[in-house]
């Protein structure tokens, strides 16, 4: 087997995968040995917190919209049945 055909034994922990999904830049910096404790890191953490809260709000609004849409469809179907009964 030639050196180019060797399989790499790269292994990622669940924590690393979670970090990458949350912020690929943070994951890369950690892999390069960067220790995140600067003022810019704190600013980035604040921005991540703000974005996270916005995403949670958007998810809740989306859930409410989906619920209202479902209720609307049910009301429409019931009204069609009531009209056909008359």
TAUR-V942955 format. One record per residue. OMEGA is omega as a letter, one per 40 degrees, with the letter a starting at -180 (NA if undefined). BURIAL is + if it has 24 or more other C-alpha atoms within 12 Angstrom, else -. Layout:
# TAUR-V942955
omega=OMEGA burial=BURIAL
omega=OMEGA burial=BURIAL
This chain:
# TAUR-V942955
omega=a burial=-
omega=a burial=-
omega=a burial=-
omega=a burial=-
omega=a burial=-
omega=i burial=-
omega=i burial=-
omega=i burial=-
omega=i burial=-
omega=a burial=-
omega=a burial=-
omega=i burial=-
omega=i burial=-
omega=i burial=-
omega=i burial=-
omega=i burial=-
omega=i burial=-
omega=i burial=-
omega=a burial=-
omega=a burial=-
omega=a burial=-
omega=a burial=-
omega=a burial=-
omega=i burial=-
omega=i burial=-
omega=i burial=+
omega=a burial=-
omega=i burial=-
omega=i burial=-
omega=i burial=-
omega=i burial=-
omega=i burial=-
omega=a burial=-
omega=i burial=-
omega=a burial=-
omega=i burial=-
omega=i burial=-
omega=i burial=-
omega=i burial=-
omega=i burial=-
omega=i burial=-
omega=i burial=-
omega=i burial=-
omega=i burial=-
omega=i burial=-
omega=i burial=-
omega=i burial=-
omega=i burial=-
omega=i burial=-
omega=i burial=-
omega=i burial=-
omega=i burial=-
omega=i burial=-
omega=i burial=-
omega=i burial=-
omega=i burial=-
omega=i burial=-
omega=i burial=-
omega=i burial=-
omega=i burial=-
omega=i burial=-
omega=i burial=-
omega=i burial=-
omega=i burial=-
omega=i burial=-
omega=i burial=-
omega=a burial=-
omega=i burial=-
omega=i burial=-
omega=i burial=-
omega=i burial=-
omega=i burial=-
omega=i burial=-
omega=i burial=-
omega=i burial=-
omega=a burial=-
omega=i burial=-
omega=i burial=-
omega=i burial=-
omega=i burial=-
omega=i burial=-
omega=i burial=-
omega=a burial=-
omega=i burial=-
omega=a burial=-
omega=NA burial=-
